[in-house]
Amino acid sequence: MFLLLAPLALAYESPPEEVVFSDLTDLYDGATSSTGWVPSGSPIAIRIQNTSAGGAYVEMEGESWLQWPDALTHSYVPDAGSGIFLLDTELGLAVDLKFDIAGYALEQNIYESLDIYEGEAFFDPWLLPNGDPQVAEIAVPGADQSLFEFSQAVFAGVEVYVNVNWRSDLNASFTGIQIQTGESIIDAEGVTEMLEVPSNGAVDELAVFTGEYGANMDLVFVPSFGVCIPIIGCTEVGAFDIPVPVVDTSVLKDFDAANIYHPLPVAVILTESCDFGEVEVGQIATCEVKVANWGEMELEGSAGVQGAGEFTVFPGEIFAREDVEDGLTVTFSPTVAGEQASVLILNTSDPAALAYEIELIGVGWEEEEEPPTTITSEVGVCGCSSQTSPKSLAWFAPLAGLLLMMRRRRD
């Protein structure tokens, strides 16, 4: 049982891969507005028109991590402080003047300008929600300042003037929404995703980061204009605030897809079973088990025997580089006669099949010793009698004579 549970404590991982998410968005491109002629119905009026161009750039760096065996667990680990949010925007202004005084009318452009707004903010990726939204912001506030002063003689003794003060407020924001890898989505900081085990020996997916931009640009113009007549003096026609909202928008944007590639091992067991047949008790038989790695990452693991049979495996570890075979030797050395069976358990780092079972069978036999041969006989007693024939006693007479002569000599 230990051999089955031990590999579950091991953690395998594919080498981390660098990930860069970047995007350039034209937040302020093409925004135009106009105040119209103000004040309406006045003999002297101005019109302010504006155009904007430019946008924001975001770049974030981190690493993609892939771990198993419980599941193919994928996560993104950010590089602290690597997030950068840049703003580069142009604002173009054009001011026109028209007047109709005592039958003298004129309309002309009196001012043009092009202003550059730049800002930057640094942050920790990925700005995904973590209870509260995480936001990077850039603010470029403008102080009240004089835009221009203009005066012109209409005809002898009559002069018109226009003075314009203004202020600008520009704000931009960026926040993360989600990271989608294949069909899996991460939409909060610290969340991992489970990927399906691929069949080709590598995780090869496109990752798309989705973020949301906010853009705001407000202008406030404060013109004052009037007529100066030497005899009468200068009369102010108007002085008031003209708010001009240029941009107020939010943009949901998918970044350019980043390729996520993680190599994986692929274990191919080239031996289905080991049948040792009959092996004499006290002898040894072996079976070679071949494990190939058809993946793009080295294969590792462990091997052990489960069951009551007299089987052993050497070595107890598996290691094969890409496109290489590793060999294990299973030994059957019976000490008793009879059929035996066990299972060879191969635990590998292949996430598609973490455990393999190979059947081990063998029969121990020994030659039976023959018992020693015992010869037995029986002696029978015959209860019958027979008459001695004369021929059978013929040898007795010479012997008796010889014994008699020897006795006489002794006397």
C-alpha positions in Angstrom: 0.0 0.0 0.0 2.9 2.4 0.7 4.0 2.1 -2.9 0.6 3.2 -4.1 0.4 6.2 -1.8 3.9 7.5 -1.8 3.9 9.0 -5.3 0.8 11.1 -4.5 3.0 13.1 -2.1 5.4 14.0 -5.0 4.8 17.3 -6.8 5.9 17.6 -10.4 6.2 20.8 -12.4 7.0 21.8 -15.9 9.7 24.5 -16.2 8.2 28.0 -15.7 7.8 30.2 -18.7 8.0 33.9 -19.0 4.8 35.7 -19.8 4.4 39.3 -21.1 1.0 40.9 -21.6 1.1 44.2 -23.4 -1.4 46.5 -25.1 -1.6 49.9 -26.8 -5.0 51.6 -26.8 -6.1 54.8 -28.5 -8.1 56.1 -25.5 -8.3 59.7 -26.7 -8.1 59.3 -30.5 -10.6 61.2 -32.6 -12.4 63.0 -29.7 -13.6 66.4 -30.9 -15.9 69.0 -29.4 -16.9 72.6 -30.0 -18.3 75.3 -27.8 -20.3 76.9 -30.6 -20.5 80.7 -30.8 -20.7 82.1 -27.4 -22.4 84.2 -26.1 -25.2 83.7 -28.5 -26.6 86.9 -30.1 -23.6 89.0 -29.0 -22.0 91.4 -31.4 -18.7 89.8 -30.3 -18.5 86.0 -29.9 -15.9 83.3 -29.8 -15.9 79.6 -30.7 -13.4 77.1 -29.2 -12.9 73.8 -31.0 -10.7 70.9 -29.8 -9.4 67.6 -31.0 -7.5 64.9 -29.1 -5.3 62.0 -30.2 -3.1 59.4 -28.4 -3.7 56.8 -25.8 -2.3 54.5 -23.2 0.2 51.6 -23.1 0.2 48.8 -20.5 2.9 46.1 -20.0 3.0 43.4 -17.4 5.5 40.6 -16.8 5.3 37.4 -14.9 5.6 33.6 -15.2 3.4 30.8 -16.1 3.5 27.7 -13.8 2.2 24.2 -14.3 2.1 21.6 -11.5 0.5 18.2 -10.9 -0.3 15.3 -10.0 -3.7 16.0 -8.4 -4.6 17.8 -11.6 -2.8 20.0 -14.1 -2.9 23.1 -12.0 -2.0 26.3 -13.9 -1.2 29.6 -12.4 0.3 33.0 -13.2 2.9 34.5 -10.9 3.5 38.2 -11.4 6.9 39.9 -11.3 6.5 42.5 -8.5 6.6 46.1 -9.7 6.8 45.1 -13.4 3.5 46.7 -14.4 3.7 50.0 -16.2 0.9 52.2 -17.4 1.9 55.0 -19.7 -0.2 57.9 -21.1 0.7 60.0 -24.2 -2.0 62.3 -25.5 -2.2 65.4 -27.6 -4.8 68.1 -27.3 -5.3 70.5 -30.2 -7.2 73.8 -29.7 -8.5 76.3 -32.2 -10.2 79.7 -31.2 -12.3 81.7 -33.7 -13.6 85.2 -33.3 -16.4 87.0 -35.0 -17.9 90.4 -34.5 -20.5 92.6 -36.1 -20.1 96.2 -34.9 -21.7 99.1 -36.7 -22.1 97.1 -39.9 -18.5 96.0 -39.8 -18.4 92.2 -39.6 -15.5 89.8 -39.5 -14.9 86.1 -38.7 -11.3 84.8 -38.3 -9.2 82.3 -36.5 -7.2 84.0 -33.8 -5.4 81.2 -32.0 -4.2 77.6 -32.3 -2.2 75.3 -30.0 -1.2 71.7 -29.5 -0.5 70.5 -26.0 1.1 67.2 -24.9 -0.1 65.2 -21.9 2.1 62.6 -20.5 2.0 60.4 -17.4 3.0 57.1 -16.0 2.2 54.7 -13.1 3.9 51.6 -11.9 2.0 48.7 -10.3 2.1 45.0 -9.4 0.4 42.8 -11.9 -2.2 41.5 -12.6 -4.6 44.0 -11.1 -7.3 41.3 -11.0 -10.0 41.8 -8.3 -9.0 40.7 -4.8 -12.0 41.5 -2.8 -11.9 45.1 -4.2 -10.9 46.2 -7.7 -7.2 46.9 -8.2 -6.7 50.0 -10.2 -3.7 51.9 -11.7 -4.4 55.6 -12.2 -2.7 58.5 -13.9 -3.9 62.1 -13.2 -2.6 65.2 -15.1 -4.4 68.1 -13.5 -4.0 71.5 -15.0 -3.8 74.8 -13.1 -5.7 77.9 -14.2 -3.6 79.7 -16.7 -3.9 82.2 -19.5 -4.5 80.6 -22.8 -4.0 83.8 -24.9 -4.8 87.5 -25.1 -5.9 89.1 -28.3 -7.0 92.6 -29.4 -7.7 94.1 -32.8 -8.8 97.5 -34.2 -12.1 97.2 -36.0 -11.9 100.6 -37.5 -10.6 103.9 -36.4 -11.3 104.5 -32.7 -12.9 101.0 -32.1 -11.0 98.0 -30.8 -12.1 94.5 -29.7 -10.3 92.4 -27.3 -10.5 88.7 -26.2 -8.7 87.2 -23.2 -9.1 83.5 -22.4 -8.0 81.7 -19.3 -8.4 77.9 -19.0 -7.8 74.8 -17.0 -7.6 71.1 -18.0 -8.1 67.9 -16.1 -7.1 64.6 -17.6 -7.4 61.2 -15.8 -6.8 57.7 -17.0 -7.2 54.4 -15.2 -6.6 50.7 -15.8 -7.7 47.6 -14.1 -7.6 43.8 -14.8 -10.6 41.7 -15.6 -9.5 38.2 -16.3 -6.9 35.9 -17.9 -8.3 33.2 -20.2 -6.1 30.2 -21.1 -7.8 27.9 -23.6 -11.3 27.4 -22.0 -10.2 28.2 -18.5 -10.5 31.6 -16.9 -8.8 33.3 -13.9 -10.7 36.3 -12.7 -9.2 37.0 -9.3 -5.8 37.3 -7.7 -4.3 34.1 -6.5 -6.7 31.9 -8.3 -5.4 28.8 -10.2 -7.1 27.0 -13.1 -7.3 23.3 -14.0 -6.2 22.4 -17.5 -7.1 19.3 -19.4 -4.2 16.8 -19.9 -3.1 17.2 -23.6 -2.5 14.2 -25.8 0.6 15.6 -27.6 2.9 15.8 -24.6 2.8 19.5 -24.1 0.5 22.3 -22.9 0.4 24.7 -25.9 -2.3 27.4 -25.3 -2.9 31.0 -26.1 -3.5 33.2 -23.0 -5.5 36.4 -23.4 -5.5 39.1 -20.7 -8.6 41.3 -20.6 -8.4 44.8 -19.0 -10.5 47.8 -18.7 -9.4 51.4 -19.4 -11.1 54.5 -18.2 -10.4 57.9 -19.8 -11.6 61.4 -18.8 -10.6 64.8 -20.1 -12.4 68.0 -19.1 -11.6 71.5 -20.2 -12.9 74.7 -18.7 -12.4 78.0 -20.7 -13.0 81.4 -19.1 -13.1 84.0 -21.8 -13.6 87.7 -21.3 -14.1 90.0 -24.3 -15.4 93.4 -25.1 -15.1 96.6 -27.1 -12.9 99.6 -26.4 -13.8 103.1 -27.7 -11.5 105.9 -26.7 -14.2 108.4 -25.8 -16.5 105.9 -24.0 -13.8 103.4 -22.7 -13.8 99.6 -22.7 -17.1 97.7 -22.3 -16.9 94.0 -21.3 -19.3 92.0 -23.4 -19.0 88.8 -21.4 -16.9 86.8 -18.9 -18.1 83.3 -18.0 -17.0 79.7 -17.7 -17.4 77.3 -20.6 -17.0 73.7 -19.5 -16.0 71.4 -22.4 -16.1 67.6 -21.6 -13.8 66.2 -24.3 -13.6 62.5 -23.3 -15.5 60.4 -20.8 -15.3 56.7 -21.7 -14.4 53.2 -20.6 -12.9 50.6 -22.9 -12.9 46.8 -22.4 -9.8 45.5 -24.2 -8.3 42.1 -25.0 -4.6 42.2 -25.0 -2.5 40.5 -27.7 -2.5 36.7 -27.0 0.6 35.3 -25.3 1.7 31.8 -26.1 1.8 29.5 -23.1 4.0 26.4 -23.7 4.9 23.8 -21.1 6.5 20.5 -22.1 5.3 17.3 -20.4 6.6 13.7 -20.1 4.7 10.9 -21.9 5.2 7.4 -20.5 4.8 4.4 -22.8 5.0 1.0 -21.2 6.4 -1.4 -23.7 5.9 -4.5 -21.5 2.4 -5.7 -20.8 3.1 -8.6 -18.4 5.7 -10.9 -17.1 5.0 -14.6 -17.2 8.0 -16.5 -15.8 6.5 -20.0 -16.5 7.9 -22.8 -14.3 11.0 -22.0 -12.3 12.8 -24.6 -10.1 12.8 -23.8 -6.4 16.1 -22.1 -5.5 16.6 -20.8 -9.1 16.2 -17.3 -10.5 14.3 -16.1 -13.6 14.2 -12.5 -14.8 11.9 -10.3 -17.0 12.8 -7.0 -18.5 10.2 -4.2 -18.4 10.8 -1.3 -20.8 9.4 2.2 -20.2 9.8 4.7 -23.0 9.4 8.5 -22.8 7.8 10.0 -25.9 7.3 13.4 -24.3 9.4 16.6 -24.3 10.3 16.5 -20.6 12.2 13.9 -18.7 10.1 11.1 -17.2 10.6 10.0 -13.6 8.9 7.8 -11.1 9.1 4.7 -8.9 8.5 1.0 -9.2 7.5 -1.6 -6.6 5.8 -4.9 -6.3 2.5 -5.4 -4.6 1.3 -8.9 -3.6 2.5 -12.0 -1.8 4.6 -13.5 -4.6 8.3 -13.9 -4.5 9.0 -11.2 -7.1 11.4 -8.2 -6.8 12.2 -5.3 -9.1 15.4 -3.4 -9.7 16.0 -0.5 -9.8 13.2 1.0 -7.8 13.3 4.3 -9.7 12.3 5.3 -13.3 14.2 8.0 -15.2 14.1 8.5 -19.0 14.9 11.6 -21.0 13.0 12.7 -24.1 12.8 9.9 -26.7 14.7 7.4 -24.4 13.8 4.0 -23.0 14.5 3.0 -19.4 14.7 -0.6 -18.3 13.6 -2.4 -15.1 14.4 -6.0 -14.2 11.8 -8.1 -12.4 13.2 -11.2 -10.7 11.2 -14.4 -9.7 13.0 -16.6 -7.2 10.6 -19.1 -5.7 11.4 -20.8 -2.4 8.3 -23.0 -2.4 6.5 -24.9 -5.1 3.3 -23.7 -6.5 1.7 -20.9 -8.6 2.4 -17.3 -7.5 1.1 -13.9 -8.7 1.8 -10.2 -7.9 1.5 -6.8 -9.6 4.3 -4.5 -10.6 3.2 -0.9 -9.8 4.8 1.9 -11.9 4.2 5.4 -10.7 5.4 8.0 -13.2 5.4 11.7 -13.7 3.2 11.4 -16.8 0.0 13.4 -15.8 -2.0 11.5 -18.3 -1.5 8.2 -16.4 0.2 8.4 -13.1 0.1 4.7 -12.3 0.5 1.5 -14.3 0.0 -2.1 -13.3 1.9 -5.0 -14.9 0.8 -8.6 -14.0 3.5 -10.9 -12.6 2.9 -14.7 -12.7 5.2 -17.7 -12.1 5.2 -21.3 -10.9 7.7 -22.7 -8.5 8.5 -26.4 -8.9 10.8 -29.0 -7.4 11.6 -32.6 -8.3 10.1 -35.2 -6.0 12.6 -37.6 -4.3 11.9 -41.3 -4.7 11.8 -43.3 -1.4 14.5 -46.1 -1.0 13.5 -49.6 -2.2 12.9 -52.2 0.6 13.0 -56.0 -0.2 11.1 -58.3 2.2 10.8 -62.1 2.3 8.7 -64.7 4.3 9.9 -68.0 5.6 7.2 -70.7 5.6 7.0 -73.8 7.8 6.0 -76.9 6.0 4.0 -79.4 8.1 4.6 -82.3 5.8 7.3 -85.1 5.8 9.2 -87.0 3.1 11.2 -90.3 2.9 15.0 -89.9 2.3 16.1 -91.6 -0.8 19.1 -94.0 -0.8 20.8 -91.9 -3.4 20.7 -88.9 -1.1 22.6 -90.8 1.6 25.3 -92.3 -0.6 27.9 -89.6 0.4 27.5 -90.3 4.1 29.2 -93.8 4.2 32.7 -92.7 3.1 32.6 -89.8 5.5 31.7 -92.0 8.4 34.5 -94.4 7.5 37.0 -91.5 7.5 35.9 -90.3 10.9 36.3 -93.8 12.3 39.9 -94.2 11.1 40.9 -90.9 12.5 39.6 -91.9 15.9 41.5 -95.2 15.9 44.8 -93.4 15.3 44.3 -91.1 18.2 43.8 -94.2 20.4 
